[in-house]
């Protein structure tokens, strides 16, 4: 597995609630595969990757941008950044490979949920990380789903 291959992250956003989603990126010195229940396994043995083999990615000094679109090639419907504006969600990266994406309750409440024009329920995009030396990698693909909390038929 390429150390810079994107990892798919699924995110559920509950409208009107604060969003905080955290995950960790790390590398291992051998090829891996996803095993039962999403457990990371060695390709050669099929055994789970031991914790001591996991080396966190150091995101110190990195910037990140995630642009989400409701359909391929469509307009950006939601953005997250390590230097967010008032309209953007925030991304936080650290030296231990942890990534956090966040939206305030007010931001999630204002998302245009629905199936009409300019509304959406699902969005997809790649998170691009810019390292201090200028290298840019898409470390994550994000699939985001809005949940209105109303599940009536």
matplotlib code that plots the C-alpha trace (Angstrom):
import matplotlib.pyplot as plt

x = [0.0, 1.4, 2.0, 0.1, -2.8, -6.1, -8.1, -11.9, -13.5, -17.3, -18.9, -22.5, -23.6, -26.7, -28.3, -28.3, -25.6, -21.9, -19.8, -16.4, -14.9, -11.4, -9.1, -5.4, -3.2, -0.1, 2.3, 3.6, 6.7, 4.9, 1.9, -1.5, -5.1, -8.4, -9.5, -12.8, -14.5, -12.1, -9.1, -5.8, -4.0, -0.5, -0.8, 1.8, 0.4, -3.2, -2.6, -3.6, -1.0, 0.6, 0.4, 4.2, 4.5, 2.3, 4.2, 2.0, 2.2, 3.7, 1.4, 3.4, 3.3, 0.9, -2.1, -5.2, -8.2, -11.3, -13.8, -17.0, -19.3, -22.8, -22.0, -18.9, -17.7, -20.4, -19.9, -18.3, -21.1, -19.0, -15.3, -13.1, -9.7, -6.9, -7.4, -11.2, -13.4, -16.7, -18.4, -15.9, -15.6, -12.3, -9.6, -7.0, -3.8, -1.2, 2.2, 0.7, -1.2, -4.5, -7.0, -10.2, -12.9, -15.4, -18.6, -20.5, -24.2, -25.1, -23.1, -24.8, -28.2, -27.7, -26.7, -29.2, -30.6, -32.9, -33.4, -34.4, -32.1, -29.2, -30.0, -28.1, -27.9, -24.5, -21.2, -17.8, -14.3, -10.6, -8.6, -5.4, -2.5, 0.3, 3.5, 6.1, 8.4, 5.5, 4.5, 0.8, -0.9, -4.5, -4.4, -8.2, -11.3, -14.4, -18.0, -20.3, -24.0, -26.5, -29.0, -32.0, -33.2, -36.6, -37.0, -40.8, -41.9]
y = [0.0, 3.4, 5.6, 8.4, 6.3, 8.0, 6.4, 6.6, 8.3, 8.1, 11.1, 11.5, 15.1, 15.5, 18.8, 21.2, 19.3, 19.9, 17.7, 16.5, 13.5, 12.3, 9.7, 8.8, 8.3, 6.1, 4.1, 0.5, -1.0, -3.7, -4.1, -4.3, -5.1, -4.5, -7.6, -8.5, -5.6, -3.2, -4.4, -3.6, -6.8, -7.8, -8.9, -11.6, -13.3, -12.1, -11.2, -7.8, -5.1, -4.8, -1.4, -1.2, -1.3, 1.7, 5.0, 8.1, 10.6, 13.9, 16.7, 19.4, 22.6, 21.1, 22.8, 20.9, 21.6, 19.4, 20.4, 18.4, 18.2, 16.7, 15.3, 14.7, 17.9, 19.9, 23.0, 22.8, 22.5, 22.5, 23.2, 22.4, 24.0, 24.3, 28.1, 28.2, 31.2, 31.7, 29.6, 26.7, 23.8, 23.5, 20.9, 20.3, 18.2, 17.1, 15.5, 12.2, 11.7, 12.8, 14.7, 16.3, 17.9, 20.1, 22.1, 24.1, 23.4, 26.6, 25.6, 22.1, 23.7, 25.9, 23.1, 22.9, 19.4, 18.0, 16.8, 20.1, 22.5, 23.8, 21.1, 17.9, 14.9, 13.3, 14.9, 13.5, 15.0, 14.6, 16.1, 17.5, 17.9, 20.4, 19.6, 22.1, 21.3, 22.1, 18.4, 18.0, 14.6, 13.5, 11.5, 11.1, 10.7, 11.8, 10.6, 12.9, 12.2, 14.7, 13.4, 15.6, 13.5, 13.1, 9.5, 9.4, 7.6]
z = [0.0, -1.1, 2.0, 0.1, -1.2, -0.2, 2.7, 2.5, 5.5, 6.0, 7.9, 9.0, 9.7, 11.9, 11.0, 14.0, 15.9, 16.3, 14.1, 15.4, 13.5, 14.3, 12.8, 12.6, 9.6, 10.0, 7.8, 8.2, 6.6, 4.5, 2.3, 4.1, 3.3, 5.0, 6.9, 8.6, 10.3, 8.6, 10.7, 9.0, 8.2, 6.8, 3.2, 3.6, 6.8, 7.0, 10.6, 12.2, 12.0, 15.5, 17.1, 17.4, 13.6, 13.1, 12.5, 12.7, 9.8, 11.2, 10.0, 11.8, 9.7, 7.1, 5.6, 4.4, 2.2, 1.6, -1.0, -1.2, -4.2, -4.4, -7.9, -9.9, -11.6, -9.8, -7.7, -4.2, -1.7, 1.5, 2.3, 5.3, 5.8, 8.4, 7.9, 7.8, 6.9, 8.6, 5.9, 6.1, 8.4, 10.3, 9.9, 12.5, 11.9, 14.5, 14.8, 15.8, 12.5, 14.0, 11.8, 13.1, 11.0, 12.7, 12.0, 14.6, 15.3, 13.6, 10.5, 10.3, 10.8, 7.8, 5.4, 2.5, 3.0, 0.4, -3.2, -4.8, -6.8, -4.6, -2.0, -1.3, 1.0, 0.0, -0.9, -1.8, -2.1, -1.6, 1.3, 0.0, 2.5, 1.7, 3.6, 4.6, 1.6, -0.8, -1.6, -1.9, -1.4, -1.3, 1.9, 2.3, 0.3, 2.3, 1.8, 3.8, 4.4, 5.8, 8.3, 8.9, 11.9, 10.2, 9.1, 8.4, 5.2]

ax = plt.figure().add_subplot(projection="3d")
ax.plot(x, y, z, "-o")
ax.set_aspect("equal")
plt.show()
